[in-house]
Amino acid sequence: MATQDATVTDSTAKDTTAFEPLQWQLCSETNLVLFFPKPTTLEKQQQCWALADTVQQIPEVSEVVIGMNTLSVFTTPLTYKELQNLQQKLTELSINTEQKQIQGKHVEIPVHYGGEFGPDLKAMAAELGLSIEEVVEKHTAATYTVYFIGFQPGFPYLGGLSEALYFPRHTNPRTKVPAGSVGIGGEQTGIYPFASPGGWQLLGQTETKLFDLAKESPTLLNAGDTLKFTAIDIYE
């Protein structure tokens, strides 16, 4: 349930955290990618948001794709020398671009945890040395920020997961994960808007629709929005 309208503001205040030198990698004749060094942070994502706005204005750039502390830039056909010049220009922009803060709406996502809704919760809790209730408590205690939407229409990649809940993806992904499944993959938690194959650890399931073509804005969540999970019930 959304509780606040979305507004967007640009921040001119840089975070005091010093980033390591940023390097744009030439991945193909039409693609340059920026990978921020670990760990993944909201401040670095805010710089990705700001850079995306700036880079999109460059004439030779055809598309900018935001990832988790990454930025991928696709260009029109260029010579190698032109690509090198663009790489240098992007590096300079990365040093000088301020962070962008997005004051988005806040959404609460009610979840059925465990049992048939979250088939991995019990085993994951045991591996982490926690009770099922402790895992749910930690998962629902955090306020998450949507870093970007990807993988599926409306699929939110969220920052803010407690380090106590970091857990690797399945070695062998499921061939079908039910729509609305709430899971953990590595350092991230997210929600599957549609049924699909997937390798995340499934904690529960929500009935909230994340993508609805019948609505004027089909995607429930957008970059910069925040959300909290709430527990409807918890099953073994």
Summary of the structure (lengths in Angstrom):
residues: 236
radius of gyration: 19.2
end to end distance: 26.4
largest distance: 60.3
contacts: 704
relative contact order: 0.18
helix: 22%
strand: 33%
